[in-house]
């Protein structure tokens, strides 16, 4: 089963310091969590969302389901599952949580815990139009191949920033989402899902 393979991969992560946006020196970080949902199929995929263009922050960006950890959430896992249900209608009972990985510090003021889980393929997900314009699945072998990403640099809000960027079927996967993927891809044992 994919969930057992994912748990084994998490137990055998390769050493890598990872990269995030801590170098920006954001003074206060709020706790957040995202769900990295792998689809349980012979060639697994990962579920991503496209945010609506009209949102005030991160408009139109590709993201994992997730958000701030609320006071009522027990932990990052609880928050990621709650957010995934709110954003794309993913029932928490359909997620076999494998575990969490090291948090990612974002320049926008969050310390984000990736929660890794496995879901059945082809669930009838129903995006909440207030938070998600669309959802889609990217094949794991494409999404988690660092060679598919270009390292970019830009000057933004008075600071030089670097980030990873990938185009997949007209969708731009970049920034924090790409950073979390790259960090995981570098630490997961090769061929862990085979």
SULVENZI-V808361 format. One record per residue. RES is the residue in three letters. PSI is psi as a letter, one per 30 degrees, with the letter a starting at -180 (NA if undefined). BURIAL is 1 if it has 9 or more other C-alpha atoms within 8 Angstrom, else 0. D_CENTER is the distance of its C-alpha to the mean C-alpha in whole Angstrom. Layout:
BEGIN
res=RES psi=PSI burial=BURIAL d_center=D_CENTER
res=RES psi=PSI burial=BURIAL d_center=D_CENTER
END
This chain:
BEGIN
res=UNK psi=k burial=0 d_center=22
res=UNK psi=e burial=1 d_center=18
res=UNK psi=e burial=1 d_center=17
res=UNK psi=e burial=0 d_center=20
res=UNK psi=e burial=1 d_center=19
res=UNK psi=e burial=1 d_center=15
res=UNK psi=e burial=1 d_center=17
res=UNK psi=e burial=0 d_center=19
res=UNK psi=e burial=1 d_center=17
res=UNK psi=e burial=1 d_center=15
res=UNK psi=f burial=0 d_center=19
res=UNK psi=h burial=0 d_center=20
res=UNK psi=k burial=1 d_center=17
res=UNK psi=k burial=0 d_center=19
res=UNK psi=k burial=0 d_center=20
res=UNK psi=k burial=0 d_center=18
res=UNK psi=f burial=0 d_center=18
res=UNK psi=l burial=0 d_center=15
res=UNK psi=k burial=0 d_center=14
res=UNK psi=a burial=1 d_center=13
res=UNK psi=g burial=1 d_center=15
res=UNK psi=f burial=1 d_center=18
res=UNK psi=f burial=0 d_center=20
res=UNK psi=f burial=0 d_center=20
res=UNK psi=h burial=0 d_center=22
res=UNK psi=k burial=1 d_center=21
res=UNK psi=e burial=0 d_center=23
res=UNK psi=k burial=0 d_center=21
res=UNK psi=k burial=1 d_center=18
res=UNK psi=k burial=0 d_center=17
res=UNK psi=k burial=1 d_center=15
res=UNK psi=l burial=1 d_center=11
res=UNK psi=k burial=1 d_center=9
res=UNK psi=l burial=1 d_center=6
res=UNK psi=j burial=1 d_center=6
res=UNK psi=j burial=1 d_center=5
res=UNK psi=j burial=1 d_center=8
res=UNK psi=k burial=1 d_center=11
res=UNK psi=k burial=1 d_center=14
res=UNK psi=i burial=1 d_center=17
res=UNK psi=l burial=1 d_center=19
res=UNK psi=e burial=0 d_center=21
res=UNK psi=j burial=0 d_center=19
res=UNK psi=l burial=1 d_center=15
res=UNK psi=l burial=1 d_center=13
res=UNK psi=k burial=1 d_center=9
res=UNK psi=k burial=1 d_center=9
res=UNK psi=l burial=1 d_center=7
res=UNK psi=l burial=1 d_center=10
res=UNK psi=k burial=1 d_center=12
res=UNK psi=k burial=1 d_center=13
res=UNK psi=l burial=1 d_center=17
res=UNK psi=f burial=0 d_center=19
res=UNK psi=f burial=0 d_center=21
res=UNK psi=l burial=1 d_center=19
res=UNK psi=e burial=0 d_center=20
res=UNK psi=k burial=0 d_center=17
res=UNK psi=h burial=0 d_center=14
res=UNK psi=k burial=1 d_center=16
res=UNK psi=f burial=1 d_center=16
res=UNK psi=l burial=1 d_center=12
res=UNK psi=k burial=1 d_center=9
res=UNK psi=l burial=1 d_center=6
res=UNK psi=l burial=1 d_center=4
res=UNK psi=k burial=1 d_center=7
res=UNK psi=a burial=1 d_center=8
res=UNK psi=a burial=1 d_center=11
res=UNK psi=k burial=1 d_center=14
res=UNK psi=j burial=1 d_center=15
res=UNK psi=l burial=0 d_center=18
res=UNK psi=f burial=0 d_center=22
res=UNK psi=f burial=0 d_center=22
res=UNK psi=k burial=1 d_center=19
res=UNK psi=e burial=0 d_center=20
res=UNK psi=a burial=0 d_center=17
res=UNK psi=e burial=1 d_center=13
res=UNK psi=e burial=1 d_center=13
res=UNK psi=e burial=1 d_center=15
res=UNK psi=e burial=1 d_center=14
res=UNK psi=e burial=1 d_center=10
res=UNK psi=e burial=1 d_center=13
res=UNK psi=e burial=1 d_center=15
res=UNK psi=e burial=1 d_center=12
res=UNK psi=e burial=1 d_center=11
res=UNK psi=e burial=1 d_center=15
res=UNK psi=e burial=1 d_center=16
res=UNK psi=e burial=1 d_center=14
res=UNK psi=g burial=1 d_center=14
res=UNK psi=g burial=1 d_center=17
res=UNK psi=j burial=1 d_center=15
res=UNK psi=k burial=1 d_center=18
res=UNK psi=f burial=0 d_center=17
res=UNK psi=f burial=0 d_center=19
res=UNK psi=f burial=0 d_center=18
res=UNK psi=k burial=1 d_center=15
res=UNK psi=j burial=1 d_center=16
res=UNK psi=k burial=1 d_center=14
res=UNK psi=e burial=1 d_center=14
res=UNK psi=a burial=1 d_center=13
res=UNK psi=l burial=1 d_center=11
res=UNK psi=a burial=1 d_center=11
res=UNK psi=k burial=0 d_center=12
res=UNK psi=l burial=0 d_center=11
res=UNK psi=k burial=1 d_center=10
res=UNK psi=k burial=1 d_center=13
res=UNK psi=l burial=1 d_center=13
res=UNK psi=f burial=1 d_center=16
res=UNK psi=g burial=0 d_center=16
res=UNK psi=g burial=1 d_center=16
res=UNK psi=k burial=1 d_center=14
res=UNK psi=j burial=1 d_center=13
res=UNK psi=k burial=1 d_center=9
res=UNK psi=j burial=1 d_center=9
res=UNK psi=k burial=1 d_center=6
res=UNK psi=k burial=1 d_center=8
res=UNK psi=k burial=1 d_center=9
res=UNK psi=l burial=1 d_center=11
res=UNK psi=k burial=1 d_center=13
res=UNK psi=l burial=1 d_center=15
res=UNK psi=l burial=1 d_center=18
res=UNK psi=l burial=0 d_center=18
res=UNK psi=h burial=0 d_center=19
res=UNK psi=k burial=0 d_center=19
res=UNK psi=i burial=0 d_center=20
res=UNK psi=k burial=0 d_center=17
res=UNK psi=j burial=0 d_center=19
res=UNK psi=k burial=1 d_center=17
res=UNK psi=j burial=1 d_center=18
res=UNK psi=f burial=0 d_center=20
res=UNK psi=f burial=0 d_center=19
res=UNK psi=f burial=1 d_center=16
res=UNK psi=k burial=1 d_center=15
res=UNK psi=e burial=1 d_center=17
res=UNK psi=l burial=0 d_center=15
res=UNK psi=l burial=1 d_center=13
res=UNK psi=l burial=0 d_center=13
res=UNK psi=k burial=0 d_center=12
res=UNK psi=k burial=1 d_center=12
res=UNK psi=k burial=1 d_center=14
res=UNK psi=e burial=1 d_center=12
res=UNK psi=f burial=0 d_center=15
res=UNK psi=e burial=0 d_center=15
res=UNK psi=e burial=1 d_center=11
res=UNK psi=g burial=1 d_center=11
res=UNK psi=j burial=1 d_center=15
res=UNK psi=f burial=1 d_center=15
res=UNK psi=f burial=0 d_center=18
res=UNK psi=f burial=0 d_center=16
res=UNK psi=k burial=1 d_center=15
res=UNK psi=k burial=0 d_center=18
res=UNK psi=k burial=0 d_center=18
res=UNK psi=l burial=0 d_center=19
res=UNK psi=k burial=0 d_center=21
res=UNK psi=l burial=0 d_center=22
res=UNK psi=j burial=0 d_center=24
res=UNK psi=k burial=0 d_center=23
res=UNK psi=h burial=0 d_center=24
res=UNK psi=g burial=0 d_center=27
res=UNK psi=k burial=0 d_center=24
res=UNK psi=k burial=0 d_center=23
res=UNK psi=k burial=1 d_center=20
res=UNK psi=l burial=0 d_center=18
res=UNK psi=l burial=1 d_center=15
res=UNK psi=l burial=1 d_center=14
res=UNK psi=k burial=1 d_center=14
res=UNK psi=k burial=1 d_center=14
res=UNK psi=k burial=0 d_center=16
res=UNK psi=j burial=0 d_center=15
res=UNK psi=h burial=0 d_center=18
res=UNK psi=g burial=0 d_center=19
res=UNK psi=k burial=0 d_center=15
res=UNK psi=j burial=1 d_center=14
res=UNK psi=j burial=1 d_center=10
res=UNK psi=a burial=1 d_center=11
res=UNK psi=b burial=1 d_center=11
res=UNK psi=e burial=1 d_center=8
res=UNK psi=e burial=1 d_center=5
res=UNK psi=e burial=1 d_center=8
res=UNK psi=e burial=1 d_center=9
res=UNK psi=e burial=1 d_center=6
res=UNK psi=e burial=1 d_center=7
res=UNK psi=e burial=1 d_center=10
res=UNK psi=e burial=1 d_center=11
res=UNK psi=e burial=1 d_center=10
res=UNK psi=e burial=1 d_center=12
res=UNK psi=f burial=1 d_center=15
res=UNK psi=f burial=1 d_center=15
res=UNK psi=k burial=1 d_center=15
res=UNK psi=k burial=1 d_center=18
res=UNK psi=k burial=0 d_center=19
res=UNK psi=g burial=0 d_center=20
res=UNK psi=f burial=1 d_center=18
res=UNK psi=g burial=0 d_center=18
res=UNK psi=NA burial=0 d_center=21
END
